[in-house]
């Protein structure tokens, strides 16, 4: 079966997407799980019985608090409470910490530090899987055992106000609730607007929220929607648990960071709320009840120095945790620094405090200081219940466990503490009140605490229970695709850009033997494993299909190797073929500096993925490669324009192929003929390509201008980890004091975008582009990012929905018109110039969409993207006649660099989810995901579509250019993914596996999917070129 290079590359990428998806499903581990909540054993262990005694303490302990109020402040960093900001803006809370009846701690949250996984950790005590960050946009109901469900089953009446993520996680659990909408909600504006003149009410939430702006100064704001219920609820007695989730501080952080002047007033507002609850509930109402009340102040996560979250920096993972109750002793003496606990410890502590069973999947430890006022017997009972739950959970998640023979130090320590606990109970029941009883009790307490710490640590490591079988199957598929692509390089990059795919191996005996062998292995693995395996859970028909795919790929690889090493007299030089020019003699010549740079840069980048620091700062790698590429291009330009006369006897690097070579005839000229022709060409080329001195000097200046543009773009957005907190030009432009400068910059950029794009568009598309860009500025003015000259106050501000949809009309119109004409030209096989024009119109529509989704300070990224593409096309690629492979690699490099120029990184926190809701008035999943993905990968996508436009204009000179470009683009994306999958598998127990390597793995997976979509367009455009190649 004969296939073109593009079709083969697209098919290979589709198979690789399957392999990557299977690997991701196995890599992101199955969480530690106990029995389902409706099928768990109901009995609890009694106290460790001493010999000859029996205990009647076999039930859940009685509740210690009558009412519990949980105040969760989104993105509350620990230094906002315990640092200087807390002392300045939260005086009442600070007084409670230093002199009040409270216990204060620093709670550590595990990455990913986004809201939905953190709520799961707070309520279940478990460590949510990293893949939960993907589900944060549309959280489903939480089905595993959790504190809220246990409270409901116990008859507790729960009231909730705040982030509606809770309502979606716990449907029908609250007797009363008011969930603020997850997307279009008011932000941080205080009721005292006089203190913040000129500020607008920005609406935003990230990882399940959006940025938007609203003019309604008198409307209920995001935190007011919570606080307005307090006065009424605190007077009532018809509830047991009250949960308040405040979002305003998180919104401020995303808008202007933790050092914003808006943070102080928001903290003061929260302090007054704490004071109101503490005064009204804990002080006034406790006298009427036998049990005290408990107030808990906590955060779900913190925020980084840039105001985002999702990563593992200290500011993102450390949050305050305060327990306030009249049951505690008043603090005295100098304040002590708060101790560090885990965020998962809150669930077990509240369960004991409310007299509920501990959640079966909890890996948390009891926060013992909260129960120091209880008797020693009660404290030991609580610790024993916690230890029993942890040891049972550990047993259920260790397939090699045999009852009584669990070789775990925590389990052994727990058994030892249990035995000593029995001795203590014996002394207690005998009425012993001596010092021996007290000292023995302290010893048991210490043993239990040590056992809990080790058990919790063991269970936290059990979170990394990888589905190795699914990972191996996915890795095998990915590696087979890469090997097959590498072996196909000589044929795929030939002048014909096609090759014969043998089908005979698929009907050979080897194929059937491989299928039977792999099926047998599959049966053995799936019947012997005791852990959950995804690949074993799918249907047998699907599994057999995947096995046949693996066997077929392996047979094709063996067939290709056989042809290479047996039938071929001279084994092809893969790398030389990959980087050679169109000239057939080029493969026999030495490599240029540019060829060496391309190879070294590609290999160097792939090798750097094994280091966590290089992944965190990957943008530095691409910036370096782009700068080095510009210098190498400068040398190529000098050689082409200025040194050609001095190198007449050398084979020119940019020699044009002869007509026989373009047509692909069998006639091959000898080397002396080629040398004579190339010497002649070298004498003519400078006069033909220069067209005057100005073009020559512009070509020489192009690499240096690109260097200047890239340096300016680097200062626009600080990204990565090490220097992300440093101020950049983007922060300066987005501050409220520089709105006029931002407005001027945005208007200039939109004009430049029109100038750079319209030159190849039809008249109708030019008008649509102009109106669309005007709509982009109107949208940004509507939401308050920029201003019109006549705009004087915030009364002119609207939600921006109409303006954004106005732009969408022109985007769809331009793209639809270009696509319709392109399909017509494909059917009629018209001239390549017409196809290029239609492709350019589609490209211009995508540029307009990017302009709408980009934030105003990022519009220069789009301008410089278009400018660099125009300069490289006019002064570098065409005059120097670079071949399709090299042009493709340059496009790929620039696309990767512009991904980071946008402000993106390999961390989840840099994803701008707000772009997914531009022009939407409610959550619509498919448009939101598409817009977010397009905005995130706009840089690589625009460079890929520009590559498609450029190669379509080159088919007259090289009919196989489209196939070469598609194949190279697929290979460039496949190699890093394959290598990174192997590296991640080997580093799966690395310290930074969840904070650094896992987010990068998600980015790589999405990038492969996007590349497959791009290659599909390459393949569609290449369908009519095969006849030209054969001609």
LOLO-137362 format. One line per 2 residues: for each residue x, y, z of C-alpha. Coordinates in steps of 0.2 Angstrom, whole numbers. Last residue first. Example, Ala and Ser with C-alpha at 12.3 -4.5 7.8 and 13.67 -1.06 7.14 Angstrom:
# residues 2
68 -5 36; 62 -22 39
# end
This chain:
# residues 1031
22 70 -65; 22 59 -50
25 73 -38; 12 84 -47
-1 69 -45; 3 67 -27
0 86 -24; -19 85 -24
-21 77 -7; -8 88 2
-20 101 9; -30 87 18
-14 79 25; -8 96 31
-25 99 39; -24 82 48
-6 86 53; -13 101 63
-26 90 72; -12 78 77
-1 92 83; -16 97 94
-17 80 102; 2 79 104
2 96 113; -12 90 125
-1 75 130; 14 86 132
5 98 143; -1 84 154
16 77 156; 23 94 160
11 95 174; 16 78 180
35 81 180; 36 97 191
24 97 206; 19 79 206
35 70 202; 46 83 212
53 71 224; 56 57 211
46 41 213; 40 41 195
57 46 189; 60 30 178
42 31 171; 44 50 169
60 48 159; 52 35 147
37 46 144; 49 61 141
58 51 128; 42 46 118
35 64 120; 51 72 114
52 61 99; 34 62 93
33 81 92; 48 83 80
43 68 71; 25 75 67
32 92 62; 45 83 50
31 72 42; 19 87 39
33 98 32; 39 84 20
22 81 14; 18 99 11
35 102 2; 33 87 -10
29 98 -25; 45 108 -22
46 124 -33; 27 124 -37
23 117 -20; 31 132 -11
15 143 -8; 7 128 1
23 127 11; 21 145 17
2 143 22; 5 127 31
20 134 40; 9 149 45
-4 136 52; 10 129 63
16 146 69; -1 151 74
-4 134 83; 13 135 92
9 153 99; -10 150 102
-7 135 113; -15 143 129
-28 153 120; -33 139 109
-34 127 123; -45 139 133
-56 143 119; -59 125 115
-62 120 133; -74 134 135
-83 131 119; -85 112 123
-91 115 141; -104 128 141
-103 138 157; -114 153 157
-114 171 150; -101 167 137
-92 181 127; -75 177 134
-77 161 145; -62 150 139
-50 165 140; -53 166 159
-44 149 160; -27 157 159
-16 142 162; -1 148 172
-5 139 188; -4 122 180
15 123 178; 25 120 163
25 139 159; 14 151 149
17 170 149; 13 172 131
32 172 127; 32 154 133
21 148 119; 31 160 108
47 150 111; 38 134 106
31 141 90; 48 148 86
56 131 87; 42 123 77
43 136 63; 62 134 63
60 115 62; 47 116 48
58 128 38; 73 115 39
62 101 33; 54 111 19
70 116 11; 78 133 13
79 143 -3; 90 157 4
79 170 -4; 63 161 1
67 157 19; 77 172 24
71 189 18; 53 188 13
47 173 24; 58 177 39
52 195 39; 34 191 38
34 177 51; 44 189 63
31 203 60; 16 191 63
23 184 79; 29 201 84
11 208 83; 4 193 92
16 195 107; 13 213 107
-5 209 111; 0 202 127
-4 218 137; -21 218 131
-25 200 137; -26 188 123
-43 180 119; -49 193 106
-32 195 97; -31 176 96
-48 175 88; -42 189 75
-26 179 72; -37 163 69
-47 173 56; -31 179 48
-25 160 46; -42 156 38
-39 170 26; -21 164 23
-27 147 18; -38 154 5
-24 165 -2; -13 150 -2
-26 139 -11; -27 153 -24
-8 154 -26; -8 135 -28
-18 135 -44; -34 126 -45
-37 108 -42; -56 110 -44
-60 100 -28; -47 108 -18
-51 125 -24; -69 122 -19
-63 116 -2; -52 132 0
-67 143 -5; -78 136 9
-64 136 22; -59 154 18
-78 160 19; -80 150 35
-64 156 43; -68 174 39
-87 173 44; -83 163 60
-70 176 66; -82 191 60
-97 184 71; -85 180 85
-80 198 86; -98 204 89
-100 190 101; -86 198 111
-94 215 110; -111 208 116
-104 199 131; -93 213 137
-100 214 154; -104 233 153
-93 248 157; -100 265 153
-104 269 171; -86 267 175
-81 285 172; -74 296 159
-74 287 142; -71 299 128
-53 293 125; -59 275 125
-52 265 140; -43 249 142
-45 234 154; -62 239 160
-74 225 154; -81 236 140
-65 243 135; -58 226 132
-73 222 122; -72 238 112
-54 235 108; -58 217 101
-73 225 92; -62 237 82
-51 221 78; -67 213 71
-72 228 61; -55 229 53
-54 210 50; -72 210 42
-67 224 31; -51 216 26
-60 199 23; -72 207 11
-58 215 1; -49 199 0
-34 195 11; -15 195 7
-10 212 13; -23 211 27
-13 202 40; 2 213 44
-7 230 43; -22 223 53
-11 217 67; -1 233 67
-18 243 70; -22 231 84
-5 233 92; -6 252 91
-23 251 100; -17 240 113
-2 250 117; -12 266 118
-24 258 130; -10 250 140
-2 267 142; -19 275 147
-22 261 160; -5 264 168
-11 268 186; -23 254 187
-8 241 185; -9 230 169
5 239 160; 17 237 175
13 219 178; 16 215 159
32 224 159; 39 213 172
41 212 191; 50 197 198
39 183 205; 42 172 190
60 172 192; 64 155 199
48 147 194; 45 148 175
38 164 168; 41 183 168
30 191 155; 34 206 144
53 206 147; 56 191 137
45 199 123; 58 214 122
72 201 120; 63 192 107
60 208 97; 78 213 98
84 196 92; 71 196 78
78 213 72; 96 206 73
91 191 62; 82 203 49
96 215 48; 106 205 35
90 202 25; 86 221 26
104 225 20; 101 214 4
84 220 1; 90 238 1
105 235 -10; 94 231 -25
85 216 -32; 97 205 -21
91 188 -26; 95 188 -45
112 197 -43; 117 186 -29
112 170 -37; 120 172 -54
138 168 -50; 133 155 -37
122 147 -51; 136 146 -63
146 137 -49; 131 126 -46
129 121 -64; 148 117 -66
148 107 -49; 132 97 -54
140 92 -71; 156 87 -62
146 77 -49; 137 66 -62
119 70 -68; 105 58 -63
91 54 -75; 77 44 -67
65 58 -68; 59 66 -51
52 82 -60; 61 93 -48
77 83 -51; 76 84 -70
73 103 -68; 89 106 -59
89 109 -41; 94 126 -35
110 128 -25; 108 135 -8
123 127 1; 134 132 -14
147 118 -18; 163 127 -17
173 133 -32; 163 149 -32
167 153 -14; 174 171 -14
160 176 -26; 147 169 -14
153 178 1; 142 193 2
124 188 -1; 123 170 3
138 168 15; 132 184 25
114 177 25; 120 160 32
130 169 45; 115 179 51
105 163 51; 117 155 63
115 171 74; 96 170 73
97 151 77; 107 155 93
94 167 99; 80 155 96
90 141 104; 93 151 120
75 157 121; 70 139 119
81 133 133; 76 148 145
58 144 142; 61 127 149
64 134 166; 53 122 177
58 108 165; 76 112 165
75 113 184; 67 96 185
80 87 175; 77 73 163
69 85 150; 86 92 146
90 78 134; 75 82 123
81 100 122; 99 95 118
94 83 105; 84 96 96
97 109 98; 111 98 92
102 93 77; 96 111 72
113 118 77; 123 105 66
112 109 51; 114 127 54
133 126 54; 132 117 38
134 98 35; 147 92 23
142 86 6; 136 70 0
118 73 6; 119 89 -3
122 81 -20; 103 78 -21
99 96 -20; 83 98 -10
93 101 6; 99 88 18
93 88 37; 83 72 37
93 64 24; 109 67 33
101 60 49; 95 45 42
110 40 32; 103 26 21
111 9 22; 120 5 5
116 -11 -3; 99 -11 3
90 -28 3; 97 -35 19
100 -21 32; 87 -8 27
74 -20 20; 75 -31 35
73 -16 46; 58 -10 38
50 -28 39; 54 -28 58
46 -11 60; 31 -17 51
29 -33 61; 31 -22 77
17 -10 71; 6 -25 67
9 -33 84; 5 -17 94
-11 -14 84; -17 -32 86
-14 -30 105; -25 -14 104
-39 -23 95; -38 -38 107
-40 -25 122; -55 -17 113
-64 -34 110; -59 -39 128
-68 -25 135; -59 -13 146
-55 -17 164; -38 -25 161
-31 -10 153; -37 0 168
-28 -10 181; -34 -11 199
-23 -20 210; -23 -39 213
-14 -44 198; -15 -62 193
-30 -64 181; -26 -48 172
-8 -51 170; -10 -69 164
-23 -65 152; -14 -51 144
2 -61 143; -8 -74 133
-15 -61 122; 2 -54 119
8 -72 114; -7 -75 103
-5 -58 94; 14 -60 92
11 -78 84; -2 -71 73
10 -57 66; 25 -69 65
14 -81 54; 12 -67 41
-4 -58 36; 1 -41 44
19 -44 37; 12 -44 19
4 -27 20; 20 -18 16
19 1 16; 26 8 0
33 25 1; 29 43 -2
37 60 -2; 42 59 -21
57 70 -18; 62 59 -3
58 65 14; 46 51 18
57 38 10; 73 42 19
64 46 36; 53 30 37
65 21 49; 63 36 61
44 36 59; 43 18 63
54 20 78; 43 34 85
27 24 82; 34 9 91
40 19 105; 22 27 108
14 10 107; 26 2 119
24 16 131; 5 14 131
6 -4 135; 19 -1 148
9 12 157; -7 2 156
3 -13 165; 11 -1 177
-5 6 184; 4 17 197
2 16 215; 9 33 219
-5 37 232; 4 23 242
17 35 247; 4 45 256
-1 29 264; 16 26 271
18 43 277; 1 42 286
6 25 294; 23 33 300
15 48 308; 1 38 316
14 26 323; 24 40 331
9 48 338; 3 32 345
19 28 353; 20 46 361
2 44 368; 7 26 375
22 34 384; 12 48 391
-1 36 398; 13 25 405
20 41 414; 3 45 421
-1 27 427; 16 25 435
14 42 444; 0 34 454
-19 33 451; -22 15 450
-40 11 451; -39 -7 444
-48 0 428; -34 12 425
-20 -1 428; -28 -13 415
-31 2 403; -13 6 404
-8 -12 400; -20 -12 385
-12 4 379; 5 -4 379
-2 -18 368; -10 -5 356
6 5 356; 16 -10 350
3 -14 337; 4 4 331
23 3 330; 22 -13 320
9 -5 308; 20 10 306
36 0 303; 27 -10 289
29 -28 287; 11 -34 287
12 -51 294; -4 -52 305
-16 -54 291; -6 -56 275
-3 -41 265; 5 -43 248
-9 -34 239; -6 -18 250
-21 -6 248; -33 -15 260
-19 -17 273; -15 2 273
-33 7 275; -34 -5 290
-19 3 298; -25 20 295
-42 17 303; -35 8 318
-22 22 321; -36 35 321
-47 25 332; -32 22 344
-28 40 344; -46 45 349
-46 32 363; -29 37 369
-36 55 371; -52 49 379
-42 39 392; -30 54 395
-45 65 399; -50 79 387
-43 96 388; -29 91 376
-41 88 363; -37 102 350
-19 99 354; -20 81 347
-22 86 328; -27 68 323
-18 62 309; -23 62 290
-23 48 278; -42 47 276
-50 35 265; -62 27 278
-68 44 284; -67 44 303
-83 40 311; -93 55 318
-93 62 336; -92 80 330
-75 83 337; -69 66 332
-74 69 314; -67 87 314
-50 80 319; -51 67 306
-55 79 292; -43 93 297
-28 81 296; -28 81 277
-21 99 277; -6 92 285
2 100 301; 16 112 304
17 120 321; 13 138 324
27 149 331; 25 152 349
17 167 357; 26 173 373
16 169 389; -2 165 390
-15 156 379; -33 154 386
-37 136 389; -48 128 375
-66 124 377; -71 142 374
-67 138 355; -56 143 341
-46 131 330; -35 140 317
-27 133 302; -16 144 291
-11 140 274; 5 134 266
5 126 249; 4 141 237
16 152 246; 29 139 248
29 135 230; 21 118 225
10 123 210; -8 126 207
-9 144 212; -8 162 205
-5 179 213; 12 182 206
21 179 222; 12 162 223
-5 160 231; -11 149 246
-23 134 246; -39 129 253
-38 141 268; -43 139 286
-52 146 300; -62 134 312
-74 140 325; -80 127 338
-95 128 350; -95 122 368
-106 108 374; -119 109 388
-129 123 379; -136 139 384
-120 147 390; -112 143 373
-123 156 364; -116 172 368
-97 170 367; -94 157 353
-109 162 342; -111 181 342
-93 186 347; -83 173 338
-95 174 322; -94 193 322
-75 194 326; -72 181 312
-82 192 300; -73 208 305
-56 199 302; -62 194 284
-66 212 280; -49 218 287
-41 204 276; -50 211 261
-45 229 265; -27 223 266
-27 213 250; -33 227 239
-16 236 240; -9 222 230
6 213 237; -2 195 236
-5 197 217; -14 209 206
-29 201 197; -26 183 202
-23 188 220; -38 199 221
-49 185 215; -42 173 228
-46 186 241; -64 188 236
-68 169 236; -76 166 253
-82 149 258; -93 148 273
-98 131 281; -110 130 295
-113 114 304; -126 110 317
-141 119 312; -159 124 318
-153 135 332; -155 152 324
-147 169 329; -131 165 320
-141 161 304; -149 178 303
-134 189 305; -123 178 294
-134 177 278; -127 193 271
-109 187 273; -110 174 259
-117 185 245; -107 199 252
-91 189 248; -95 188 229
-103 205 228; -122 209 229
-125 223 217; -124 242 221
-108 245 211; -115 236 196
-102 239 183; -95 222 180
-79 215 174; -74 197 169
-61 185 173; -67 167 174
-69 152 186; -66 134 188
-47 133 188; -46 152 189
-60 164 196; -64 181 190
-76 195 191; -68 213 192
-78 226 200; -70 242 194
-58 253 204; -59 272 201
-60 276 219; -55 263 232
-59 270 249; -75 278 243
-82 261 238; -85 256 256
-95 241 251; -80 232 246
-76 226 228; -68 209 228
-75 200 214; -93 198 207
-97 181 200; -98 175 182
-90 157 183; -93 146 198
-110 154 203; -111 159 221
-119 144 230; -133 149 243
-136 134 254; -149 127 266
-152 109 272; -136 104 264
-131 86 258; -143 86 243
-128 88 231; -111 87 239
-97 90 226; -109 101 215
-114 111 230; -97 112 237
-91 119 220; -104 132 222
-92 143 231; -100 152 246
-114 148 258; -117 131 266
-129 125 280; -127 107 287
-140 99 299; -132 84 307
-143 68 307; -128 56 308
-130 51 290; -128 70 285
-112 71 296; -105 56 288
-109 63 271; -100 79 275
-85 71 282; -81 60 267
-83 43 261; -81 42 242
-95 48 230; -90 66 227
-102 73 214; -94 79 198
-83 94 197; -84 104 181
-69 115 179; -59 106 192
-60 89 183; -43 93 175
-35 97 192; -42 80 198
-29 72 187; -17 75 201
-26 62 212; -34 68 228
-24 65 244; -37 59 257
-44 67 272; -61 66 265
-67 84 268; -52 94 268
-43 84 254; -59 85 243
-60 103 246; -41 104 240
-44 94 225; -58 107 220
-49 123 224; -32 122 215
-16 118 224; -11 103 214
-1 100 224; -1 94 242
-8 107 255; 2 110 271
-7 117 286; 2 130 297
-6 128 315; -15 139 328
-24 133 343; -37 145 351
-43 152 367; -36 169 365
-20 178 369; -8 176 354
-19 168 341; -35 176 347
-27 193 347; -20 190 329
-38 186 324; -45 202 331
-31 213 324; -32 206 306
-26 220 295; -9 225 303
-5 210 313; -11 198 299
-1 208 286; 15 207 296
14 188 296; 4 175 305
-13 178 296; -8 184 278
8 174 281; -1 158 280
-8 162 263; -27 162 261
-31 158 243; -49 155 247
-55 159 264; -63 144 272
-73 148 288; -79 132 296
-92 134 310; -95 119 321
-110 118 333; -112 106 348
-94 102 351; -86 87 359
-97 74 351; -98 57 359
-86 44 355; -91 31 341
-95 14 349; -84 1 357
-80 8 374; -88 -6 384
-71 -14 388; -67 -31 394
-54 -37 406; -45 -53 410
-30 -49 399; -30 -31 394
-43 -26 381; -37 -13 367
-51 -1 367; -65 -7 356
-64 -8 337; -78 0 327
-92 -9 319; -101 -4 304
-91 -13 291; -91 -4 274
-103 -6 261; -112 10 259
-96 20 260; -87 9 247
-72 -1 254; -56 8 256
-47 18 242; -29 25 240
-30 34 224; -27 26 207
-12 34 200; -10 46 186
2 35 176; -10 22 170
-22 34 162; -8 45 156
0 30 147; -16 25 139
-19 42 133; -1 43 126
-3 27 117; -19 32 109
-12 49 104; 3 39 96
-9 30 85; -16 46 79
1 53 77; 6 38 66
-9 41 55; -5 59 53
13 55 48; 8 42 36
-5 53 27; 8 67 26
22 56 19; 11 49 6
6 31 7; 7 17 -6
0 0 0
# end
